[in-house]
Amino acid sequence: MRPLEPEAGERHQFGRLALDHALAYLAQIADAPSNRPADEVFARRLDPEFTETGRDIAATLDYIATCIDAPGFATTSPRFMGYIPGGGLFHSALADMLAAVSNKYAGFASASPGAVRIENLTVRWLAETIGYPEGAGGTLTSGGSVANLTAIVAARDALDGDGGGAVYLSRFAHHCIDKALHIAGRAGAPRRAIATDAHQCLSVPALAAALEADRAAGVRPWLVVASAGTVDTGAVDPLAEIAELCRQYGAWFHVDGAYGGLFALCDEGRAKVRGIDLADSVALDPHKTLFLPYGTGAALVRDGRHLAQAFGATADYIAPLGDFGVGPSPADMSIELTRHFRALRLWLPLQIAGVGAFRAAQSEKLALARYFHARLAQLDGFEVGAPPDLSVVAFRYRPHTGEVDAFNQRLLRHLIDEGRVLLSGTRIDGHQMLRCAILSFRTHIEHVDEVVEALKRAVDVLEGDGGAE
Ligand SMILES: *Cc1c(COP(=O)(O)O)cnc(C)c1O
Protein backbone atom coordinates (compact mmCIF):
# COMPACT_ATOMS: atom_id res chain seq x y z
CA MET A 1 0.00 0.00 0.00
CA ARG A 2 1.07 3.56 -0.53
CA PRO A 3 0.44 6.34 1.97
CA LEU A 4 -2.67 8.51 1.62
CA GLU A 5 -0.40 11.42 2.45
CA PRO A 6 2.59 11.11 0.12
CA GLU A 7 5.73 12.72 1.51
CA ALA A 8 6.99 16.02 0.14
CA GLY A 9 9.32 14.59 -2.49
CA GLU A 10 6.65 12.27 -3.80
CA ARG A 11 4.07 15.05 -3.89
CA HIS A 12 6.43 17.03 -6.01
CA GLN A 13 6.94 14.09 -8.34
CA PHE A 14 3.16 13.40 -8.64
CA GLY A 15 2.50 17.04 -9.25
CA ARG A 16 5.16 17.24 -11.96
CA LEU A 17 3.86 14.14 -13.72
CA ALA A 18 0.27 15.38 -13.61
CA LEU A 19 1.25 18.82 -14.87
CA ASP A 20 3.38 17.31 -17.65
CA HIS A 21 0.39 15.18 -18.61
CA ALA A 22 -1.85 18.26 -18.78
CA LEU A 23 0.70 20.24 -20.78
CA ALA A 24 1.21 17.39 -23.26
CA TYR A 25 -2.55 17.23 -23.71
CA LEU A 26 -2.76 20.97 -24.37
CA ALA A 27 0.15 20.80 -26.82
CA GLN A 28 -1.66 18.37 -29.14
CA ILE A 29 -5.09 20.05 -29.19
CA ALA A 30 -4.45 22.33 -32.16
CA ASP A 31 -3.93 19.45 -34.60
CA ALA A 32 -5.71 16.54 -32.95
CA PRO A 33 -8.97 15.20 -34.41
CA SER A 34 -12.18 16.66 -33.01
CA ASN A 35 -13.57 13.13 -32.71
CA ARG A 36 -11.72 9.89 -32.16
CA PRO A 37 -13.04 6.32 -32.17
CA ALA A 38 -13.42 4.59 -28.83
CA ASP A 39 -11.60 1.36 -29.76
CA GLU A 40 -8.93 1.79 -27.07
CA VAL A 41 -11.53 2.15 -24.37
CA PHE A 42 -12.71 -1.37 -25.01
CA ALA A 43 -9.40 -2.89 -26.04
CA ARG A 44 -7.47 -1.91 -22.92
CA ARG A 45 -8.22 -2.53 -19.30
CA LEU A 46 -6.44 -2.05 -16.04
CA ASP A 47 -6.24 -5.51 -14.62
CA PRO A 48 -7.44 -5.75 -11.97
CA GLU A 49 -9.39 -2.49 -12.17
CA PHE A 50 -8.81 -1.78 -8.48
CA THR A 51 -5.88 -3.05 -6.49
CA GLU A 52 -5.39 -3.46 -2.77
CA THR A 53 -1.87 -2.05 -2.82
CA GLY A 54 -1.96 0.76 -5.35
CA ARG A 55 -0.38 1.20 -8.74
CA ASP A 56 2.30 3.24 -10.40
CA ILE A 57 1.24 6.81 -11.16
CA ALA A 58 2.92 6.91 -14.58
CA ALA A 59 1.01 3.80 -15.68
CA THR A 60 -2.22 5.30 -14.38
CA LEU A 61 -1.64 8.57 -16.21
CA ASP A 62 -0.89 6.59 -19.34
CA TYR A 63 -4.25 4.87 -19.04
CA ILE A 64 -5.94 8.28 -18.66
CA ALA A 65 -4.22 9.57 -21.81
CA THR A 66 -5.18 6.61 -23.97
CA CYS A 67 -8.55 5.56 -22.66
CA ILE A 68 -10.05 8.79 -21.30
CA ASP A 69 -8.39 11.82 -22.88
CA ALA A 70 -8.28 10.51 -26.44
CA PRO A 71 -11.57 8.78 -27.38
CA GLY A 72 -14.82 10.57 -28.19
CA PHE A 73 -15.37 14.25 -28.88
CA ALA A 74 -12.45 16.56 -28.23
CA THR A 75 -14.50 19.36 -26.68
CA THR A 76 -11.23 21.25 -26.20
CA SER A 77 -10.55 21.34 -29.95
CA PRO A 78 -10.76 24.70 -31.74
CA ARG A 79 -12.67 22.75 -34.41
CA PHE A 80 -15.29 21.45 -31.97
CA MET A 81 -18.44 23.40 -32.83
CA GLY A 82 -21.09 20.86 -31.87
CA TYR A 83 -23.85 21.41 -29.31
CA ILE A 84 -22.80 24.39 -27.22
CA PRO A 85 -19.03 24.04 -26.95
CA GLY A 86 -17.57 23.90 -23.48
CA GLY A 87 -14.41 25.79 -22.77
CA GLY A 88 -11.71 24.55 -20.49
CA LEU A 89 -9.63 27.56 -19.46
CA PHE A 90 -6.31 26.43 -18.05
CA HIS A 91 -6.52 29.06 -15.29
CA SER A 92 -9.69 27.35 -14.11
CA ALA A 93 -8.05 23.94 -14.05
CA LEU A 94 -5.34 25.34 -11.80
CA ALA A 95 -7.98 27.08 -9.67
CA ASP A 96 -9.75 23.74 -9.19
CA MET A 97 -6.55 22.22 -7.95
CA LEU A 98 -5.88 25.09 -5.56
CA ALA A 99 -9.46 24.95 -4.25
CA ALA A 100 -9.20 21.21 -3.69
CA VAL A 101 -5.82 21.46 -1.95
CA SER A 102 -6.84 24.07 0.61
CA ASN A 103 -10.32 22.49 0.63
CA LYS A 104 -11.94 25.61 2.07
CA TYR A 105 -15.51 25.02 3.14
CA ALA A 106 -17.33 27.37 0.80
CA GLY A 107 -20.81 26.69 2.17
CA PHE A 108 -20.59 28.90 5.24
CA ALA A 109 -19.14 32.30 5.93
CA SER A 110 -18.24 31.20 9.44
CA ALA A 111 -16.07 28.39 8.10
CA SER A 112 -14.38 30.26 5.31
CA PRO A 113 -15.10 33.97 5.13
CA GLY A 114 -12.51 34.49 2.40
CA ALA A 115 -13.90 31.81 0.11
CA VAL A 116 -17.49 32.90 0.73
CA ARG A 117 -16.55 36.49 0.01
CA ILE A 118 -15.15 35.38 -3.36
CA GLU A 119 -18.30 33.34 -4.07
CA ASN A 120 -20.47 36.35 -3.35
CA LEU A 121 -18.27 38.76 -5.28
CA THR A 122 -18.39 36.41 -8.26
CA VAL A 123 -22.18 36.06 -8.07
CA ARG A 124 -22.40 39.86 -7.74
CA TRP A 125 -20.23 40.27 -10.83
CA LEU A 126 -22.46 37.91 -12.81
CA ALA A 127 -25.54 39.79 -11.62
CA GLU A 128 -24.04 43.13 -12.63
CA THR A 129 -23.06 41.67 -15.99
CA ILE A 130 -26.69 41.00 -16.84
CA GLY A 131 -27.73 44.37 -15.41
CA TYR A 132 -29.37 43.17 -12.19
CA PRO A 133 -29.79 45.78 -9.45
CA GLU A 134 -28.47 45.76 -5.90
CA GLY A 135 -30.48 43.23 -3.93
CA ALA A 136 -30.19 40.49 -6.50
CA GLY A 137 -29.01 37.14 -5.19
CA GLY A 138 -27.58 34.06 -6.73
CA THR A 139 -25.75 30.82 -6.38
CA LEU A 140 -23.15 28.98 -8.41
CA THR A 141 -24.41 25.59 -9.52
CA SER A 142 -22.98 22.60 -11.33
CA GLY A 143 -24.53 23.77 -14.61
CA GLY A 144 -27.50 25.23 -16.43
CA SER A 145 -29.91 22.42 -15.60
CA VAL A 146 -29.46 22.87 -11.86
CA ALA A 147 -29.51 26.66 -12.31
CA ASN A 148 -32.89 26.43 -14.04
CA LEU A 149 -34.15 24.05 -11.34
CA THR A 150 -32.97 26.37 -8.58
CA ALA A 151 -34.74 29.35 -10.14
CA ILE A 152 -37.95 27.41 -10.76
CA VAL A 153 -38.07 26.25 -7.14
CA ALA A 154 -37.67 29.87 -6.04
CA ALA A 155 -40.48 30.84 -8.44
CA ARG A 156 -42.69 28.08 -7.08
CA ASP A 157 -42.16 29.10 -3.46
CA ALA A 158 -42.70 32.77 -4.29
CA LEU A 159 -45.85 32.50 -6.43
CA ASP A 160 -47.19 28.98 -6.64
CA GLY A 161 -46.97 27.49 -3.17
CA ASP A 162 -50.34 25.78 -3.47
CA GLY A 163 -49.97 24.81 -7.11
CA GLY A 164 -52.47 25.34 -9.89
CA GLY A 165 -50.66 28.23 -11.62
CA ALA A 166 -50.07 27.95 -15.35
CA VAL A 167 -46.71 27.69 -17.17
CA TYR A 168 -45.98 29.32 -20.55
CA LEU A 169 -43.13 28.31 -22.80
CA SER A 170 -42.24 27.80 -26.43
CA ARG A 171 -41.28 24.53 -28.07
CA PHE A 172 -37.66 25.70 -28.18
CA ALA A 173 -37.38 25.68 -24.39
CA HIS A 174 -34.53 23.40 -23.29
CA HIS A 175 -35.67 19.99 -22.02
CA CYS A 176 -34.11 20.69 -18.63
CA ILE A 177 -37.08 23.01 -17.99
CA ASP A 178 -39.35 19.97 -18.13
CA LYS A 179 -37.08 18.13 -15.74
CA ALA A 180 -37.05 21.11 -13.40
CA LEU A 181 -40.85 21.38 -13.40
CA HIS A 182 -41.02 17.67 -12.71
CA ILE A 183 -38.57 17.80 -9.81
CA ALA A 184 -40.29 20.90 -8.43
CA GLY A 185 -43.56 18.95 -8.34
CA ARG A 186 -45.10 21.01 -11.12
CA ALA A 187 -45.07 18.50 -13.99
CA GLY A 188 -48.86 18.61 -13.91
CA ALA A 189 -49.16 22.41 -13.93
CA PRO A 190 -51.48 23.72 -16.65
CA ARG A 191 -49.13 24.26 -19.52
CA ARG A 192 -49.43 26.56 -22.53
CA ALA A 193 -47.25 25.96 -25.57
CA ILE A 194 -46.72 29.44 -26.98
CA ALA A 195 -46.31 29.77 -30.73
CA THR A 196 -43.06 31.05 -32.19
CA ASP A 197 -42.47 33.48 -35.03
CA ALA A 198 -40.45 33.06 -38.23
CA HIS A 199 -37.21 33.55 -36.27
CA GLN A 200 -38.06 30.81 -33.77
CA CYS A 201 -38.70 33.44 -31.09
CA LEU A 202 -41.59 33.25 -28.67
CA SER A 203 -44.48 35.24 -30.11
CA VAL A 204 -45.53 38.13 -27.87
CA PRO A 205 -49.09 38.35 -29.24
CA ALA A 206 -49.52 34.60 -28.72
CA LEU A 207 -48.26 34.88 -25.14
CA ALA A 208 -50.56 37.83 -24.47
CA ALA A 209 -53.53 35.86 -25.82
CA ALA A 210 -52.72 32.82 -23.65
CA LEU A 211 -52.32 34.94 -20.51
CA GLU A 212 -55.57 36.74 -21.22
CA ALA A 213 -57.44 33.50 -21.92
CA ASP A 214 -56.24 32.04 -18.62
CA ARG A 215 -57.15 35.11 -16.67
CA ALA A 216 -60.63 35.08 -18.21
CA ALA A 217 -61.00 31.38 -17.35
CA GLY A 218 -59.87 31.93 -13.77
CA VAL A 219 -56.49 30.19 -14.17
CA ARG A 220 -53.64 32.03 -12.46
CA PRO A 221 -50.56 32.68 -14.64
CA TRP A 222 -47.55 31.49 -12.63
CA LEU A 223 -44.42 31.09 -14.73
CA VAL A 224 -43.27 32.32 -18.13
CA VAL A 225 -40.03 30.77 -19.39
CA ALA A 226 -38.18 32.55 -22.20
CA SER A 227 -34.80 31.89 -23.79
CA ALA A 228 -31.84 34.22 -24.10
CA GLY A 229 -30.38 32.06 -26.84
CA THR A 230 -32.04 28.76 -27.72
CA VAL A 231 -29.91 25.69 -28.20
CA ASP A 232 -31.31 25.08 -31.67
CA THR A 233 -30.58 28.38 -33.36
CA GLY A 234 -29.39 30.79 -30.69
CA ALA A 235 -32.61 32.79 -31.06
CA VAL A 236 -33.25 35.32 -28.30
CA ASP A 237 -36.89 35.81 -27.30
CA PRO A 238 -38.20 39.41 -27.05
CA LEU A 239 -37.35 39.65 -23.36
CA ALA A 240 -38.39 43.23 -22.61
CA GLU A 241 -41.84 42.75 -24.14
CA ILE A 242 -42.33 39.46 -22.31
CA ALA A 243 -41.27 41.10 -19.04
CA GLU A 244 -43.94 43.73 -19.49
CA LEU A 245 -46.63 41.07 -20.01
CA CYS A 246 -45.46 39.17 -16.93
CA ARG A 247 -45.71 42.37 -14.90
CA GLN A 248 -49.27 42.96 -16.13
CA TYR A 249 -50.40 39.42 -15.35
CA GLY A 250 -48.45 38.91 -12.14
CA ALA A 251 -46.45 35.96 -13.53
CA TRP A 252 -42.87 35.09 -12.61
CA PHE A 253 -40.55 35.74 -15.54
CA HIS A 254 -37.71 33.24 -15.86
CA VAL A 255 -35.07 33.52 -18.56
CA ASP A 256 -33.02 30.49 -19.53
CA GLY A 257 -29.79 32.24 -20.45
CA ALA A 258 -27.60 29.16 -20.07
CA TYR A 259 -26.23 29.66 -23.54
CA GLY A 260 -26.76 33.31 -24.34
CA GLY A 261 -27.27 35.28 -21.13
CA LEU A 262 -23.63 36.00 -20.46
CA PHE A 263 -23.12 37.55 -23.88
CA ALA A 264 -24.35 40.59 -21.96
CA LEU A 265 -20.69 41.07 -21.12
CA CYS A 266 -19.82 42.43 -24.57
CA ASP A 267 -21.48 45.39 -26.27
CA GLU A 268 -23.01 43.55 -29.26
CA GLY A 269 -24.23 40.75 -27.02
CA ARG A 270 -25.77 43.13 -24.48
CA ALA A 271 -27.92 44.64 -27.22
CA LYS A 272 -29.07 41.12 -28.24
CA VAL A 273 -30.20 40.11 -24.74
CA ARG A 274 -31.85 43.43 -24.00
CA GLY A 275 -34.45 43.06 -21.25
CA ILE A 276 -32.76 40.15 -19.47
CA ASP A 277 -32.36 42.39 -16.42
CA LEU A 278 -36.16 42.60 -16.16
CA ALA A 279 -36.51 38.86 -15.50
CA ASP A 280 -37.34 37.65 -12.00
CA SER A 281 -34.73 34.93 -12.41
CA VAL A 282 -32.05 33.96 -14.88
CA ALA A 283 -30.10 30.75 -15.42
CA LEU A 284 -26.55 31.15 -16.72
CA ASP A 285 -23.74 28.80 -17.71
CA PRO A 286 -20.24 30.17 -17.25
CA HIS A 287 -19.04 26.77 -18.53
CA LYS A 288 -20.40 27.82 -21.90
CA THR A 289 -20.24 31.56 -22.44
CA LEU A 290 -17.32 32.30 -20.10
CA PHE A 291 -15.30 29.34 -21.41
CA LEU A 292 -14.91 27.55 -18.08
CA PRO A 293 -14.48 23.80 -17.78
CA TYR A 294 -17.75 21.91 -17.31
CA GLY A 295 -19.31 22.16 -13.90
CA THR A 296 -20.25 25.82 -13.45
CA GLY A 297 -23.70 27.31 -13.84
CA ALA A 298 -25.37 30.13 -11.96
CA ALA A 299 -28.91 30.85 -10.87
CA LEU A 300 -29.64 34.53 -10.29
CA VAL A 301 -32.80 35.94 -8.75
CA ARG A 302 -33.63 39.61 -9.10
CA ASP A 303 -34.84 39.84 -5.51
CA GLY A 304 -32.35 37.64 -3.69
CA ARG A 305 -34.73 37.16 -0.77
CA HIS A 306 -36.70 34.66 -2.85
CA LEU A 307 -33.63 32.45 -3.07
CA ALA A 308 -33.01 32.71 0.67
CA GLN A 309 -36.68 31.90 1.34
CA ALA A 310 -36.53 28.79 -0.83
CA PHE A 311 -33.19 27.45 0.34
CA GLY A 312 -32.30 29.00 3.69
CA ALA A 313 -32.20 26.31 6.34
CA THR A 314 -31.14 25.97 9.91
CA ALA A 315 -30.31 22.84 11.81
CA ASP A 316 -28.97 22.14 15.28
CA TYR A 317 -25.65 20.85 14.03
CA ILE A 318 -24.97 24.06 12.16
CA ALA A 319 -23.42 26.60 14.50
CA PRO A 320 -25.12 29.99 14.83
CA LEU A 321 -23.75 31.89 11.91
CA GLY A 322 -23.70 35.57 12.65
CA ASP A 323 -22.84 38.19 10.11
CA PHE A 324 -19.30 38.01 8.84
CA GLY A 325 -19.64 40.99 6.56
CA VAL A 326 -19.09 38.87 3.46
CA GLY A 327 -22.70 38.39 2.36
CA PRO A 328 -24.93 35.34 2.67
CA SER A 329 -23.60 31.84 3.13
CA PRO A 330 -23.92 29.91 -0.15
CA ALA A 331 -25.54 27.00 1.72
CA ASP A 332 -28.48 29.31 2.48
CA MET A 333 -28.98 30.16 -1.19
CA SER A 334 -28.55 26.76 -2.74
CA ILE A 335 -29.76 23.16 -2.97
CA GLU A 336 -26.34 22.06 -1.75
CA LEU A 337 -24.72 22.11 1.65
CA THR A 338 -21.14 20.98 1.24
CA ARG A 339 -19.85 22.03 -2.14
CA HIS A 340 -16.75 22.49 -4.24
CA PHE A 341 -15.37 26.03 -3.97
CA ARG A 342 -16.57 26.75 -7.52
CA ALA A 343 -16.09 30.47 -7.53
CA LEU A 344 -12.30 30.19 -7.70
CA ARG A 345 -12.45 28.69 -11.21
CA LEU A 346 -14.26 31.79 -12.42
CA TRP A 347 -12.54 34.34 -10.20
CA LEU A 348 -8.97 33.29 -11.02
CA PRO A 349 -9.15 33.67 -14.83
CA LEU A 350 -11.00 36.97 -14.38
CA GLN A 351 -8.15 38.14 -12.15
CA ILE A 352 -5.33 36.93 -14.36
CA ALA A 353 -6.63 37.46 -17.91
CA GLY A 354 -8.87 40.45 -17.05
CA VAL A 355 -12.52 40.99 -17.89
CA GLY A 356 -11.51 42.57 -21.20
CA ALA A 357 -10.13 39.25 -22.45
CA PHE A 358 -13.57 37.67 -21.98
CA ARG A 359 -15.37 40.55 -23.68
CA ALA A 360 -13.00 40.38 -26.64
CA ALA A 361 -13.37 36.61 -26.99
CA GLN A 362 -17.17 36.89 -26.94
CA SER A 363 -17.18 39.65 -29.57
CA GLU A 364 -14.93 37.52 -31.72
CA LYS A 365 -17.35 34.54 -31.49
CA LEU A 366 -20.32 36.69 -32.49
CA ALA A 367 -18.36 38.09 -35.44
CA LEU A 368 -17.23 34.59 -36.48
CA ALA A 369 -20.83 33.34 -36.51
CA ARG A 370 -21.87 36.23 -38.78
CA TYR A 371 -18.86 35.51 -40.98
CA PHE A 372 -19.70 31.80 -41.21
CA HIS A 373 -23.32 32.62 -42.06
CA ALA A 374 -22.22 35.02 -44.79
CA ARG A 375 -19.76 32.53 -46.29
CA LEU A 376 -22.32 29.70 -46.39
CA ALA A 377 -24.91 32.01 -47.89
CA GLN A 378 -22.58 32.49 -50.86
CA LEU A 379 -22.20 28.77 -51.52
CA ASP A 380 -24.50 26.98 -53.93
CA GLY A 381 -27.03 24.72 -52.31
CA PHE A 382 -26.75 25.88 -48.70
CA GLU A 383 -29.84 27.29 -46.99
CA VAL A 384 -28.92 29.46 -44.02
CA GLY A 385 -31.93 31.52 -42.99
CA ALA A 386 -31.58 34.86 -41.23
CA PRO A 387 -28.22 36.02 -39.80
CA PRO A 388 -27.59 34.57 -36.33
CA ASP A 389 -28.66 36.39 -33.16
CA LEU A 390 -25.70 34.96 -31.29
CA SER A 391 -23.07 32.38 -32.19
CA VAL A 392 -25.14 29.40 -33.41
CA VAL A 393 -25.82 29.01 -37.12
CA ALA A 394 -28.38 26.42 -38.25
CA PHE A 395 -28.34 25.47 -41.93
CA ARG A 396 -28.90 22.65 -44.36
CA TYR A 397 -27.82 21.61 -47.81
CA ARG A 398 -30.28 21.03 -50.61
CA PRO A 399 -28.89 18.23 -52.81
CA HIS A 400 -29.50 18.10 -56.56
CA THR A 401 -31.44 14.90 -56.19
CA GLY A 402 -32.72 12.71 -53.43
CA GLU A 403 -34.18 13.19 -50.01
CA VAL A 404 -33.04 16.39 -48.24
CA ASP A 405 -33.23 15.19 -44.63
CA ALA A 406 -31.39 11.95 -45.35
CA PHE A 407 -28.68 13.86 -47.22
CA ASN A 408 -28.13 16.21 -44.29
CA GLN A 409 -27.91 13.30 -41.88
CA ARG A 410 -25.24 11.75 -44.10
CA LEU A 411 -23.47 15.08 -44.33
CA LEU A 412 -23.27 15.35 -40.54
CA ARG A 413 -22.12 11.73 -40.20
CA HIS A 414 -19.46 12.31 -42.83
CA LEU A 415 -18.02 15.31 -40.97
CA ILE A 416 -18.04 13.53 -37.61
CA ASP A 417 -16.32 10.47 -39.08
CA GLU A 418 -13.74 12.61 -40.84
CA GLY A 419 -12.87 13.99 -37.41
CA ARG A 420 -11.62 17.43 -38.43
CA VAL A 421 -14.57 19.70 -37.62
CA LEU A 422 -17.36 18.67 -35.32
CA LEU A 423 -20.84 20.05 -35.89
CA SER A 424 -24.17 18.79 -34.54
CA GLY A 425 -27.70 18.47 -35.85
CA THR A 426 -31.24 19.33 -34.86
CA ARG A 427 -34.72 19.26 -36.35
CA ILE A 428 -36.50 22.53 -36.98
CA ASP A 429 -40.03 22.61 -38.35
CA GLY A 430 -39.61 18.95 -39.25
CA HIS A 431 -36.41 19.56 -41.24
CA GLN A 432 -33.06 18.00 -40.48
CA MET A 433 -30.63 20.88 -39.93
CA LEU A 434 -26.92 21.09 -39.15
CA ARG A 435 -25.72 23.42 -36.42
CA CYS A 436 -22.42 25.16 -36.09
CA ALA A 437 -22.01 26.56 -32.57
CA ILE A 438 -19.00 28.83 -32.26
CA LEU A 439 -18.11 29.32 -28.63
CA SER A 440 -14.67 27.98 -27.88
CA PHE A 441 -12.06 30.56 -26.87
CA ARG A 442 -9.73 28.56 -29.12
CA THR A 443 -11.87 28.93 -32.26
CA HIS A 444 -10.64 31.61 -34.66
CA ILE A 445 -11.31 32.56 -38.26
CA GLU A 446 -9.03 29.87 -39.72
CA HIS A 447 -11.10 27.20 -37.95
CA VAL A 448 -14.34 28.60 -39.31
CA ASP A 449 -12.76 28.59 -42.79
CA GLU A 450 -11.93 24.96 -42.17
CA VAL A 451 -15.60 24.20 -41.50
CA VAL A 452 -16.55 25.77 -44.82
CA GLU A 453 -13.88 23.74 -46.63
CA ALA A 454 -14.93 20.53 -44.87
CA LEU A 455 -18.56 21.13 -45.87
CA LYS A 456 -17.60 21.73 -49.50
CA ARG A 457 -15.48 18.57 -49.51
CA ALA A 458 -18.23 16.49 -47.94
CA VAL A 459 -20.89 17.77 -50.30
CA ASP A 460 -18.67 16.93 -53.29
CA VAL A 461 -18.20 13.38 -52.05
CA LEU A 462 -21.85 12.84 -51.17
CA GLU A 463 -23.22 14.46 -54.32
CA GLY A 464 -20.73 12.25 -56.18
CA ASP A 465 -22.51 9.26 -54.68
CA GLY A 466 -25.51 10.56 -56.59
CA GLY A 467 -27.21 11.15 -53.25
CA ALA A 468 -27.90 7.42 -53.20
CA GLU A 469 -28.39 5.65 -49.93
C1 LIG B 1 -26.82 24.03 -22.05
C2 LIG B 1 -28.16 24.54 -21.82
C3 LIG B 1 -28.93 24.11 -20.75
C4 LIG B 1 -28.48 23.01 -19.82
O1 LIG B 1 -27.33 23.38 -19.13
P1 LIG B 1 -26.30 22.31 -18.58
O2 LIG B 1 -25.15 23.14 -18.13
O3 LIG B 1 -25.96 21.41 -19.73
O4 LIG B 1 -26.97 21.57 -17.47
C5 LIG B 1 -30.16 24.68 -20.57
N1 LIG B 1 -30.62 25.64 -21.40
C6 LIG B 1 -29.91 26.07 -22.44
C7 LIG B 1 -30.47 27.14 -23.33
C8 LIG B 1 -28.65 25.55 -22.69
O5 LIG B 1 -27.93 25.99 -23.72
The ligand as a Tripos MOL2 file, in Angstrom:
@<TRIPOS>MOLECULE
LIG
   15    15     1     0     0
SMALL
NO_CHARGES

@<TRIPOS>ATOM
      1 C1        -26.8190   24.0250  -22.0470 C.3       1 LIG1
      2 C2        -28.1620   24.5440  -21.8170 C.ar      1 LIG1
      3 C3        -28.9310   24.1060  -20.7480 C.ar      1 LIG1
      4 C4        -28.4790   23.0060  -19.8210 C.3       1 LIG1
      5 O1        -27.3340   23.3830  -19.1310 O.3       1 LIG1
      6 P1        -26.2970   22.3060  -18.5810 P.3       1 LIG1
      7 O2        -25.1510   23.1370  -18.1280 O.co2     1 LIG1
      8 O3        -25.9630   21.4080  -19.7290 O.co2     1 LIG1
      9 O4        -26.9660   21.5740  -17.4740 O.co2     1 LIG1
     10 C5        -30.1590   24.6840  -20.5720 C.ar      1 LIG1
     11 N1        -30.6160   25.6380  -21.3990 N.ar      1 LIG1
     12 C6        -29.9060   26.0720  -22.4440 C.ar      1 LIG1
     13 C7        -30.4680   27.1400  -23.3310 C.3       1 LIG1
     14 C8        -28.6490   25.5520  -22.6930 C.ar      1 LIG1
     15 O5        -27.9330   25.9940  -23.7230 O.3       1 LIG1
@<TRIPOS>BOND
     1     1     2 1
     2     2     3 ar
     3     2    14 ar
     4     3     4 1
     5     3    10 ar
     6     4     5 1
     7     5     6 1
     8     6     7 2
     9     6     8 1
    10     6     9 1
    11    10    11 ar
    12    11    12 ar
    13    12    13 1
    14    12    14 ar
    15    14    15 1
@<TRIPOS>SUBSTRUCTURE
     1 LIG1         1 GROUP 0 **** ****
